Amino acid sequence: MFLIIVFTLSQGLPRLVFATEETAVHAAIKEWRILWSESRGIPESVPVHINDWMETSAGDSKPFKPHTKASAWIHMKIPEIASASPGILIDKLHGQQVAVYANHEKIYESSRTYNYELNYILLPLNQNMLGKDLHIWLETARDHVTIEGKILVGDYQDMFNRFIKSNLMDIILGSAFIFIALVMLICSIFLNKKYLVAVFSLSCIILSVGILVFTYSPFLYTIFNQYGNIYTHLYDISLFILLPSFSLFFETIFGPGWKGLLRKLRKFQIFYSLFCGLFLIVNQWDSNQWFDLYYFFSVHVMGVVMIVQFVLLVGSSMYYAVKGNKDAVIFNAGFAVFAVVGLSELLQFFLTRGSYNLFLWKWGIVSFIIALIVILGRHFAKNHERILQYSKELEMFNNELQRSEKMEIISELAASVAHEVRNPLQVTRGFLQLLTGKAQAAEREYLDLALVELDRASGIITDFLTFAKPEFGKDTVLRVAEEFKHIEGILGPLAHLQGGKITVDISEDITIRGNSSKFKQAFINIVKNSIEALGEEGLVHIRCYRQQDQVFIHVVDNGEGMEPDVLARLGEPYFSNKTKGTGLGLMVTFRIIEAMNGDIYFTSKKGVGTDAVITLPAAGE
């Protein structure tokens, strides 16, 4: 959002600039003369009575400088304008040393010891200078002399505002990038290693771009000319950091590339950037004695390295995009814009032998950085989704572990209690049966009732033992249809008493492995619960089918259904939503299904009904 605001401002302010240019009173100088000179120091006076001047004008081809000449004079006439405070703006004049003379009087001079030849010169003029001669002397290492911009004479304050507005966006844009990069670098301190490399490399990219845009602006060299040497060094160092950071970010997001080519490129760039950085220090230490050689490595060779990098990264991103990687599509779109702009400007720079003024690359970089931020945001979003998924799975595993631990404790307790209680119950039942044979009719009724309750207690103890140790004994191949015919015969009368019925839809060829008694026990519990939930004209429908090596059994009823909180607790030890229920029935059912390597889950809606889905391994052929 911050970059969008900056971009909007950058598009709006130039319109203000153009509006100022259109409304301000000014005159453009479009014709001048050039005279070659051998002077290497700033002259104190202008040449007179020389006939070797060469006529030229704006838009003409750039005249080449003879090899024996070191500098050039440019002569023109200052137009007369109606302004109380006239001034002149010389836009984009290339020269290492520059001097300006108005009416044969020197009014400006600049001698730079650093490698930055682009000059923006804004000077006030006296009224007596209007209509007089203007001479510009410049010394340049280029093989031609060029004034790329306009030479305007007009109101000094209006042109000053125009100059500030036309160059201030570079400062704002560069400062925005630097601010974003510093915030990201500070935040990266608190990230783990998994995210650190991606965020750090992107921060270095944005920081380098910010410094490049900031130090490339002629505004600094015009207003704060005394710090020009620092600006050029910062520009070079940022470029040395930028290239390997690009490769590192790409490698972090997409991998090392074919046969590790991108990793090799990144390692070479780190080595070459360190080499250029050390060369910069040595050259500065020796007072620019190695400048030509340093310029060759840091400009010409570095430019070739950049072109190779652009080609490799664009090619790789296109390959990943074709493979369906969405991040690669985004990267490819943003990087393609930057690469096309950057390549075209680099080619233009080399074709014009260094006279082309790079300016479009910053907008290509803006689009590319936005794409990188989007990719990093997607990367964080994906990892956040994974963390959420892992958290859910971890919570599920923890719940399952707690359930297993509880079941283990309860199983041991149930086995112990069942074993200790069953023997006394059997002895008690035996004595009650003896007493029943000798008792009177009235007493026998109470004894029979006691025997029924003892049998019920024995059944509960049997459930305890089944839950604790669901041993199957002999495993056989069971035909599911036959097993459910028996279950239907047992529970059919109970369903009729409830005003409902049971229907079974199972193919005869579906088989599983297990113990018939335990299988019936588990499903009798499930079907019995469904019957007890039925209302008038209720229905329990049992269907079964096979998918690959799994058998799916559905027990569906249209009973009263369950609330989600009740559904979530099914199978918990001793949980029951019945008035007189113990919760042992479903506990036993869950343990039997689990012992058969199966799975069971319920779906239910209050007032609609319940669907119990049991999955068991199919019997082998």
C-alpha positions in Angstrom: 0.0 0.0 0.0 2.9 2.3 0.9 4.5 1.7 -2.5 1.2 2.3 -4.3 0.9 5.7 -2.6 4.4 6.6 -3.6 3.8 5.5 -7.1 0.6 7.6 -7.3 2.5 10.6 -6.0 5.3 10.0 -8.6 2.7 10.0 -11.3 0.9 13.1 -10.0 3.8 15.4 -9.4 5.2 15.2 -13.0 1.8 16.6 -14.1 2.3 19.5 -11.8 5.7 19.9 -13.3 4.3 20.0 -16.8 1.6 22.4 -15.8 4.3 24.7 -14.4 6.2 24.5 -17.6 3.2 25.3 -19.7 2.1 28.3 -17.6 5.4 29.8 -16.7 7.0 32.5 -18.9 10.1 31.0 -20.4 12.0 30.7 -23.7 13.9 27.6 -24.9 17.3 27.8 -26.5 17.4 25.3 -29.4 20.5 26.4 -31.4 24.1 26.7 -30.4 27.7 26.4 -31.6 30.5 24.0 -30.5 34.2 24.7 -30.4 36.7 21.9 -29.5 39.5 22.8 -27.1 42.6 21.3 -25.6 42.2 22.9 -22.3 42.0 20.6 -19.2 41.5 23.2 -16.6 38.6 25.6 -16.2 39.5 28.7 -18.3 39.2 32.2 -16.8 37.9 33.7 -20.1 36.0 32.7 -23.2 37.5 32.4 -26.6 37.2 35.4 -29.0 37.7 35.9 -32.7 37.8 32.2 -33.6 36.1 31.0 -36.7 36.2 27.2 -36.0 32.8 27.1 -34.4 30.5 24.2 -35.5 26.8 25.0 -35.8 24.3 22.5 -34.2 20.9 22.4 -32.6 18.6 20.4 -30.4 17.7 17.1 -32.0 20.8 16.9 -34.2 23.2 14.0 -34.1 25.8 14.3 -31.3 29.1 15.7 -32.7 32.1 13.4 -31.9 35.0 14.9 -30.0 38.4 14.7 -31.8 40.9 12.4 -30.1 43.4 15.3 -29.6 40.8 17.5 -27.8 39.9 17.2 -24.1 37.1 19.8 -23.8 34.6 21.8 -25.7 33.0 25.2 -25.7 29.3 25.7 -26.3 28.1 29.2 -27.4 24.5 30.5 -27.6 22.5 33.6 -27.3 20.5 34.3 -24.1 16.9 35.2 -25.2 15.3 38.3 -23.8 12.2 37.6 -21.6 9.9 39.7 -19.5 10.8 38.7 -15.9 12.0 40.7 -12.9 14.2 37.8 -11.8 15.4 35.9 -14.8 17.3 32.6 -14.6 18.6 29.8 -16.8 18.2 26.0 -16.4 20.6 23.8 -18.3 19.1 20.3 -18.2 21.2 17.1 -18.5 24.6 18.4 -19.4 27.4 15.8 -19.3 30.8 17.0 -18.1 33.3 16.2 -15.3 34.3 19.8 -15.2 31.8 22.6 -16.2 32.0 26.4 -16.3 29.3 28.9 -17.4 30.0 32.4 -18.7 27.3 35.0 -19.3 28.3 38.2 -21.2 32.0 37.0 -20.8 31.6 36.8 -17.1 32.1 33.5 -15.3 28.9 32.8 -13.2 29.3 29.1 -12.4 32.0 26.4 -12.2 32.1 22.8 -11.0 35.0 20.4 -10.9 34.1 16.8 -9.8 36.6 14.2 -8.6 34.1 11.4 -8.7 32.5 9.5 -11.6 29.3 11.3 -12.2 29.1 13.6 -15.2 25.4 14.4 -15.3 24.8 18.1 -14.5 21.6 20.0 -13.8 22.5 23.7 -13.7 20.1 26.4 -12.5 21.5 29.9 -12.3 20.0 33.4 -11.7 20.7 36.0 -14.4 21.1 39.8 -14.2 18.9 41.9 -16.5 21.9 43.1 -18.4 22.8 39.5 -19.3 19.6 39.0 -21.4 20.2 39.1 -25.1 24.0 38.6 -24.5 26.4 35.7 -25.2 26.3 32.5 -23.1 29.4 30.3 -23.1 29.6 26.8 -21.5 32.9 25.1 -21.1 33.0 21.4 -20.3 35.5 18.6 -20.0 34.2 15.1 -20.5 35.7 11.6 -20.9 33.0 10.8 -23.5 33.8 10.8 -27.2 31.0 13.3 -27.9 29.3 16.3 -26.4 25.6 16.3 -25.7 22.9 18.3 -24.0 20.1 15.7 -23.5 17.6 18.0 -21.9 16.4 21.6 -22.6 18.1 24.9 -22.0 15.4 27.2 -20.7 15.5 30.9 -19.8 12.6 32.2 -17.7 11.6 33.3 -14.2 14.2 31.9 -11.8 11.7 30.9 -9.0 9.4 29.1 -11.5 12.3 27.1 -12.9 13.6 26.4 -9.4 10.2 24.9 -8.5 10.2 23.0 -11.8 13.7 21.6 -11.0 12.7 20.5 -7.4 9.5 18.8 -8.5 11.0 17.0 -11.4 13.7 15.4 -9.2 12.1 15.1 -5.8 10.3 11.9 -6.7 13.6 10.0 -7.0 14.4 11.0 -3.4 10.9 10.1 -2.2 10.9 6.8 -4.0 14.4 5.9 -2.9 13.6 6.9 0.7 10.5 4.8 0.7 12.4 1.7 -0.4 15.1 2.3 2.2 12.5 2.7 4.9 10.6 -0.5 3.9 13.9 -2.4 3.7 15.1 -1.3 7.2 11.7 -2.3 8.7 12.0 -5.7 7.1 15.6 -6.1 8.3 14.5 -5.3 11.8 11.6 -7.8 11.6 13.8 -10.5 10.2 15.7 -10.6 13.5 12.7 -12.2 15.1 12.1 -14.8 12.3 13.3 -18.4 12.4 15.8 -19.7 9.9 13.1 -21.0 7.5 12.0 -17.4 6.7 15.1 -15.5 7.5 16.9 -16.1 4.2 13.9 -15.1 2.0 13.1 -11.9 4.1 16.8 -11.0 4.4 17.5 -11.3 0.7 14.4 -9.4 -0.2 15.3 -6.7 2.3 18.8 -6.4 0.7 17.1 -6.1 -2.8 14.8 -3.3 -1.6 17.5 -1.5 0.3 19.9 -1.7 -2.6 17.3 -0.4 -5.0 16.4 2.4 -2.6 20.0 3.5 -2.4 20.4 3.2 -6.2 17.4 5.4 -6.9 18.4 7.8 -4.2 22.0 8.2 -5.2 21.3 8.2 -9.0 19.2 11.3 -8.7 20.9 14.5 -10.0 19.1 16.4 -7.2 21.7 15.4 -4.7 24.7 16.2 -7.0 23.2 19.6 -7.7 22.1 20.7 -4.2 24.7 18.8 -2.2 27.6 18.7 -4.6 30.3 18.4 -2.0 29.1 14.9 -1.0 29.1 13.5 -4.6 32.0 11.1 -4.0 30.0 9.4 -1.2 26.9 9.1 -3.4 28.8 7.4 -6.2 30.5 4.9 -3.8 27.1 4.1 -2.2 25.7 3.6 -5.7 28.4 1.1 -6.6 28.2 -0.8 -3.3 24.4 -1.1 -3.7 24.8 -2.5 -7.1 27.3 -5.1 -5.8 24.8 -6.1 -3.1 21.7 -6.1 -5.4 22.8 -8.8 -7.9 23.6 -11.6 -5.6 20.5 -10.8 -3.5 18.4 -11.2 -6.6 19.8 -14.7 -7.2 19.6 -15.6 -3.5 15.9 -14.7 -3.3 15.1 -16.6 -6.5 17.1 -19.6 -5.3 15.3 -19.5 -1.9 11.8 -19.5 -3.4 12.3 -21.8 -6.4 15.4 -23.8 -5.8 18.9 -24.0 -7.2 17.8 -24.5 -10.8 18.9 -27.0 -13.4 22.1 -28.8 -12.2 22.5 -26.1 -9.6 23.1 -23.4 -12.2 21.4 -20.6 -10.3 23.4 -21.5 -7.1 26.6 -21.4 -9.1 25.6 -18.0 -10.5 24.8 -16.7 -7.0 28.2 -17.8 -5.7 30.0 -16.3 -8.6 28.2 -13.0 -8.1 29.1 -12.9 -4.4 32.7 -13.5 -5.3 32.7 -10.9 -8.1 30.9 -8.3 -5.9 33.5 -8.8 -3.2 36.2 -8.4 -5.8 34.7 -5.1 -7.1 34.2 -3.9 -3.5 37.8 -4.5 -2.6 38.8 -2.8 -5.9 36.7 0.2 -4.9 38.6 0.5 -1.6 42.0 0.1 -3.3 41.2 2.7 -5.9 39.9 5.1 -3.3 43.0 4.5 -1.2 45.3 5.3 -4.2 43.4 8.5 -5.1 41.7 7.1 -8.2 44.9 5.9 -9.8 43.1 2.7 -10.9 39.9 4.4 -11.9 39.9 3.3 -15.6 40.4 -0.4 -14.6 37.9 -0.1 -11.8 35.4 1.4 -14.2 35.9 -1.4 -16.7 35.2 -4.1 -14.1 32.4 -2.3 -12.2 30.6 -1.0 -15.3 31.4 -3.0 -18.4 31.9 -6.4 -17.0 29.2 -5.9 -14.3 26.8 -4.9 -17.1 27.5 -8.2 -18.9 27.0 -10.1 -15.7 23.7 -8.4 -15.2 22.5 -9.3 -18.7 23.5 -12.9 -18.2 21.7 -12.9 -14.8 18.5 -11.4 -16.3 18.4 -14.0 -19.1 18.9 -16.9 -16.7 16.4 -15.8 -14.1 13.8 -14.8 -16.7 14.3 -18.2 -18.5 14.1 -20.1 -15.2 11.0 -18.2 -14.0 9.3 -18.9 -17.4 10.1 -22.6 -17.0 8.6 -22.8 -13.5 5.6 -20.8 -14.7 5.0 -23.3 -17.5 5.2 -26.1 -14.8 2.2 -24.4 -13.1 4.0 -22.6 -10.2 1.8 -19.6 -9.4 4.6 -17.9 -7.6 6.7 -18.3 -10.7 4.0 -16.6 -12.8 3.9 -13.6 -10.5 7.7 -13.5 -10.4 7.9 -13.9 -14.1 5.4 -11.0 -14.7 7.2 -8.6 -12.4 10.7 -9.6 -13.3 9.9 -9.6 -17.0 8.8 -6.0 -16.8 12.0 -5.1 -15.0 14.2 -7.2 -17.2 12.8 -5.8 -20.5 13.2 -2.3 -19.2 16.6 -3.0 -17.7 17.9 -4.8 -20.8 16.7 -2.2 -23.2 18.3 0.6 -21.2 21.6 -1.3 -20.8 21.7 -2.0 -24.5 20.9 1.7 -25.2 23.6 2.7 -22.7 26.3 0.5 -24.5 25.1 1.4 -28.0 25.4 5.1 -27.3 28.8 4.5 -25.6 27.7 5.6 -22.2 25.8 8.7 -23.2 22.3 7.4 -22.5 20.9 8.5 -19.2 19.2 5.5 -17.4 15.9 6.6 -16.0 13.2 4.0 -16.8 14.8 1.2 -14.8 13.5 2.5 -11.5 9.9 1.9 -12.6 10.7 -1.5 -13.7 12.2 -2.2 -10.3 9.1 -0.9 -8.6 6.9 -3.4 -10.5 9.4 -6.2 -9.8 9.7 -5.4 -6.0 5.9 -5.4 -5.8 5.9 -8.9 -7.4 8.6 -10.0 -4.9 6.6 -8.7 -2.0 3.4 -10.5 -3.3 5.4 -13.7 -3.6 6.8 -13.4 -0.1 3.3 -12.7 1.2 2.0 -15.8 -0.5 5.0 -17.7 1.0 4.0 -16.6 4.5 0.3 -17.3 3.8 1.1 -20.8 2.7 3.3 -21.4 5.7 0.6 -20.0 8.0 -1.9 -22.4 6.5 0.5 -25.3 7.1 1.1 -24.2 10.7 -2.7 -24.1 11.2 -3.0 -27.5 9.6 -0.2 -28.9 11.7 -1.8 -27.4 14.8 -5.1 -29.1 14.0 -3.3 -32.4 13.4 -1.3 -32.0 16.6 -4.4 -31.3 18.6 -6.1 -34.3 17.0 -3.1 -36.5 17.9 -3.0 -35.1 21.4 -6.7 -35.9 21.9 -6.2 -39.3 20.5 -3.2 -39.9 22.8 -5.2 -38.7 25.8 -8.0 -41.0 24.7 -5.7 -43.9 24.3 -4.2 -43.3 27.8 -7.6 -43.0 29.3 -8.7 -46.2 27.6 -5.6 -48.0 28.8 -6.2 -47.0 32.4 -9.9 -47.8 32.1 -9.2 -51.2 30.4 -6.8 -52.2 33.2 -9.3 -51.1 35.8 -12.2 -52.8 34.1 -10.4 -56.1 33.7 -9.4 -56.0 37.4 -12.9 -55.1 38.6 -14.6 -57.6 36.3 -12.4 -60.4 37.4 -12.8 -59.7 41.1 -16.6 -59.1 40.9 -17.6 -61.9 38.5 -16.7 -64.8 40.8 -18.7 -63.6 43.8 -21.6 -62.9 41.5 -21.5 -66.4 40.1 -21.4 -67.9 43.7 -24.3 -65.7 44.7 -26.4 -66.7 41.6 -25.8 -70.4 42.4 -27.1 -70.0 46.0 -30.1 -68.0 44.7 -31.0 -70.8 42.3 -30.8 -73.3 45.2 -33.1 -71.2 47.2 -35.5 -70.7 44.3 -36.2 -74.5 44.3 -37.1 -74.6 48.0 -38.9 -71.2 48.2 -42.7 -70.6 48.3 -44.4 -69.1 45.2 -44.5 -65.6 46.7 -40.8 -65.7 47.6 -39.8 -67.2 44.3 -41.0 -64.0 42.5 -38.5 -62.0 44.4 -35.7 -64.5 43.9 -36.4 -64.6 40.1 -36.1 -60.8 40.1 -32.8 -61.0 41.9 -31.5 -63.5 39.4 -32.5 -61.2 36.5 -30.6 -58.3 38.1 -27.6 -60.6 38.7 -27.7 -61.5 35.0 -27.8 -57.9 34.0 -24.8 -57.2 36.3 -23.1 -60.2 34.6 -23.8 -58.7 31.2 -22.2 -55.4 32.3 -19.2 -57.2 33.6 -18.9 -59.1 30.2 -19.0 -55.7 28.5 -16.2 -54.6 30.8 -14.1 -57.5 29.8 -14.8 -57.1 26.1 -13.9 -53.4 26.4 -10.7 -54.3 28.3 -9.6 -57.2 26.2 -11.6 -57.5 22.9 -10.1 -60.9 22.1 -11.7 -62.5 19.1 -10.6 -66.1 19.3 -10.8 -67.7 15.9 -10.9 -65.4 12.9 -13.1 -66.5 10.0 -14.4 -65.0 6.7 -17.8 -63.5 7.4 -20.4 -62.8 4.9 -21.8 -59.4 5.9 -25.3 -60.1 4.5 -25.7 -63.3 6.5 -24.5 -61.6 9.7 -27.0 -58.8 9.3 -29.8 -61.2 8.6 -29.2 -62.6 12.1 -29.0 -59.1 13.6 -32.3 -58.2 11.8 -33.9 -61.3 13.2 -32.8 -60.4 16.8 -33.7 -56.7 16.7 -36.7 -56.8 14.3 -39.2 -57.3 17.1 -37.7 -54.5 19.1 -38.1 -52.1 16.1 -41.7 -53.1 15.7 -42.4 -52.4 19.3 -41.0 -48.9 18.7 -43.3 -48.4 15.7 -40.5 -48.7 13.2 -38.8 -51.2 11.0 -35.3 -52.4 9.8 -34.3 -52.7 6.1 -31.1 -54.3 4.9 -29.5 -53.6 1.5 -26.3 -55.7 1.3 -24.8 -57.7 -1.6 -24.2 -61.4 -0.9 -20.6 -61.3 -2.1 -19.2 -58.8 0.4 -17.0 -60.5 3.0 -14.7 -59.4 5.9 -12.5 -61.2 8.4 -13.4 -61.4 12.0 -15.3 -63.1 14.8 -18.9 -63.5 14.2 -20.0 -63.2 17.9 -18.0 -59.9 18.4 -19.2 -58.5 15.0 -22.8 -59.1 16.0 -22.2 -57.6 19.5 -20.8 -54.4 18.0 -23.5 -53.9 15.4 -26.3 -54.9 17.8 -25.2 -52.1 20.0 -25.3 -49.6 17.0 -28.6 -50.8 15.6 -30.2 -51.0 19.1 -29.2 -47.3 19.7 -30.8 -46.4 16.3 -34.0 -48.2 17.2 -34.3 -46.5 20.6 -33.9 -43.1 18.8 -36.9 -43.8 16.4 -40.2 -42.1 16.6 -43.5 -43.3 15.0 -43.0 -44.8 11.5 -39.2 -44.8 12.1 -36.8 -46.6 9.8 -33.4 -48.0 10.3 -31.7 -48.7 6.9 -28.5 -50.8 6.8 -26.5 -50.7 3.5 -23.1 -51.9 2.6 -20.7 -51.6 -0.3 -17.1 -52.2 -1.2 -14.5 -49.7 -2.5 -11.2 -51.2 -3.4 -10.0 -53.1 -0.3 -12.4 -51.4 2.2 -16.0 -52.3 3.2 -18.3 -49.5 4.1 -21.3 -50.2 6.4 -23.9 -47.5 6.9 -26.5 -47.7 9.7 -28.9 -44.8 8.9 -32.0 -43.9 11.0 -34.5 -41.1 10.8 -34.7 -40.7 14.6 -34.3 -37.7 16.8 -30.6 -37.1 15.9 -28.0 -35.6 18.1 -26.5 -32.2 18.8 -22.8 -31.6 17.8 -21.6 -31.6 21.4 -23.2 -35.0 22.0 -21.9 -36.3 18.7 -18.3 -35.2 19.6 -18.4 -37.3 22.8 -19.6 -40.6 21.4 -17.3 -43.4 22.4 -16.0 -41.6 25.5 -15.8 -43.9 28.6 -19.1 -43.9 30.4 -20.7 -41.2 28.4 -24.4 -41.7 27.6 -27.3 -39.5 26.7 -29.8 -42.1 27.9 -31.5 -41.8 31.3 -30.4 -45.3 32.4 -27.4 -45.7 30.0 -23.9 -46.7 31.2 -22.1 -45.8 28.0 -20.5 -49.2 27.9 -22.3 -50.3 24.7 -20.6 -47.8 22.4 -17.3 -48.1 24.3 -17.4 -51.9 23.5 -18.4 -51.2 19.9 -15.5 -48.8 19.4 -13.0 -51.3 20.8 -14.3 -54.1 18.7 -14.2 -52.1 15.5 -10.7 -50.8 16.5 -9.5 -54.4 17.1 -10.8 -55.4 13.7 -8.6 -52.7 12.2 -11.6 -50.7 11.3 -12.9 -47.2 11.8 -16.2 -45.7 12.9 -17.7 -42.2 12.8 -21.1 -40.6 13.1 -22.9 -37.8 11.3 -26.1 -36.5 12.8 -28.5 -33.6 12.7 -31.0 -32.9 15.4 -34.6 -33.8 14.3 -33.3 -35.4 11.1 -31.5 -38.6 12.0 -28.1 -40.2 12.4 -25.7 -42.0 10.0 -23.2 -44.4 11.6 -20.4 -45.2 9.1 -18.2 -48.2 9.8 -15.2 -49.0 7.6 -13.6 -52.5 7.8 -10.9 -54.2 5.7 -12.4 -56.5 3.1 -11.5 -60.2 3.2 -8.8 -61.3 0.8 -9.7 -63.2 -2.3 
